[in-house]
Every structure is written in structure tokens, then in C-alpha cells.
Amino acid sequence: MSGVTLDHVIKRYGATQVIHGVDLDIQDGEFCVFVGPSGCGKSTLLRMVAGLEETTEGRITIGTRDVTRLDPSDRGVAMVFQTYALYPHMTVQENMGFGLKMTGHPKSEITRKVAEASRILKLDDYLTRKPAALSGGQRQRVAIGRAIVRGPEVFLFDEPLSNLDAELRVEMRVEIARLHKEIGATMIYVTHDQVEAMTLADKIVVLRAGRIEQVGAPMDLYRDPDNRFVAGFIGSPAMNFVSGTVQGDTISSAGLGAPVAKTIAAQDGQNVLIGLRPEHLAITAGGAHRVDLTESLGGVSYAYITCPSGEKIVVEERGDHRSSEGDMVNLQIDPDHLFLFDAQTEQRLR
């Protein structure tokens, strides 16, 4: 078993605390993604699992072993970084097998493990090349292959696709997802890109300021966020938020114009934030909402709209008839997909 458990893990740098009592259970074979904005602590937490950052308080367990105070080499983990860190004078084959060579493994075993990793990553045609003769995506595959050859219990990825262009990022996301299915190892992956998180993860951990905001399967977080932060972070384009006030059985909103039926328990007079995803809104001609820009992506368009209140909203449009810049429109709301958040605490009202 190679699951990972964090038990009230804390990290301090002097008097500054950056990780605040994180509790997390990652199952054996699970693909877990840490996601959040820059500075939220996701890379620090990953490096604590790897042993590259000392854990100030709490306990880290891999399988049945307490690894909190173990050296990185004794933890049974392999880490893939944003930078490829390949030796330029070595071939692909030599780079992938170098770690085993340094630890005294027999040449026959190194050759066998490199061949297996090369097969999985489709690197057979590049084994005699040096890194300078490879593309960015191929170099990252070599870095992943070097990790596979070590046979770790847990793979750790720290924003491994950040240096790749958009097309290669998509290609490598598919490669990493396929790799996880083929080898079935526990993987922890750090990214600030929620699209990567939604694509790859069995479990997403949303972090903010060194604390876990919510943990769950990708679509569970998308459909059932606990607070405004998670609702706004998961989903692309992001969820729209418009101010409102509960008045009896309705919610009045200067941004939306017409009152919205109250379908969730909330107190009369309570200030709320109405959350609406772009795909749960529609546009009709005529009205007080101005289309500032229409972003056409072919099969789908996004209309960027200014409300009468000055608040901004994005609406997804499909079909042959779509809005244009300068149009004055009305918004149609799907009440079954409306989210309410307390305006002060930003917690979800259910």
C-alpha cells in the first residue's frame, strides 16, 4: 500500500506560518491534484511530502511508514519538477538510468527498467539522442521516465507542464493521464491551472493561504462548492457573482434586474452573492445589459456583459444566433443552477 496521509501538518519559516494544520488522506493508487493561486502553499506541501522541506509539526505517512523525519532518498518517492534537470552530455537512456547506476544496481536491471519506462512513454526512438535534440515535451517525458525507473511508491509532480506551450500541455496531460492508468501508482500533482486539475485528478485539493478550502472529485467541486473561493476557482470561465438581497420569497438584484425566486433558506434582508455559471445563463434581445465583447471560439462564444449595476457577467452562447459587441440584452437565468453565498462569510447557503 502506498497511500499518503497528512496528519495536522504545519510548516513555519521562523515566526511565519505558511501551512496551517493540513489533514489529508490520499488513497493508494489515487491521482490527487493540489490546486490554488500562487502563494497558497501547494508546492510547499508537496515538498514536505518529498522531504525537501522540513515538517515543523504533524506527521506524514506513506503506506504504513511514518516518513516525517526521513531523508528524501528513504521515502520511496520520485519527484518531477517544472525544469527537466537532464544531464546535457548524456543520452536519453543514460539520463533515465543514471539514478540506478549511482545506487549500484546491476547493468542488466538498469537496462530492463529503462526499456520498460521507454515503452510506456514511447521514447524508444529517442534513447540514443541527447536532450538538445529533443522537444520540450520529449524532455519532460524523459524526466518522467527517470522517475518511473526508480520504481517509487509515490510520484510527485511540481507544475511539470508550466514550461510547455499550449499544444504540448494538452498532449502531456493526456500522456500523464495514460501513464497513471497504466502503472496505477499514487500520484500527487501540483498546478495553478484548474483545467489541468479537472482533467487529471481523481481527487482535487483546493488550497488557499496554507489551508484546505475543499477536497473532492472534480465534478463534485464544480457542482457543489462549499464557498465562493472554490466556486470561482473551479470552472472556466469562472462562475459569475452578482450582489443581491433577500426580500421574502425572492432575491432582488440590481445587477440581474428582475427578482430571482428564493429556492434556498436565507433570512429576510440578508445580503447575498448570487453565483451563476456562464452555461446556465442565456441572452434575449432588448434590455439594460450591455455586451462589451464577444469572444468567439467556433462552437461556443462567450459574451462579456456589463450589468446596470456595473457588475460584470460572462454568458456562454451556442447555436447560430449570438450576440455582438454593443448589443443591449436581457439575461435569462436557470433557477435550478443558481448558487447563493453569504455576502460576509462567502460560505455557501444551502
Secondary structure, 3 states (H helix, E strand, C coil): CCCEEEEEEEEEECCEEEEEEEEEEECCCCEEEEECCCCCCHHHHHHHHHCCCCCCEEEEEECCEECCCCCHHHCCEEEECCCCCCCCCCCHHHHHHHHHHHCCCCHHHHHHHHHHHHHHHCCHHHCCCCHHHCCHHHHHHHHHHHHHHCCCCEEEEECCCCCCCHHHHHHHHHHHHHHHHHHCCEEEEEECCHHHHHHHCCEEEEEECCEEEEEECHHHHHHCCCEHHHHHHCCCCCCEEEEEEEECCEEECCCCCCCEECCCCCCCCCEEEEEECHHHEEEEEEEEEEEEEEEECCCCEEEEEECCCCCEEEEEECCCCCCCCCCEEEEEECHHHCEEEECCCCEEEC
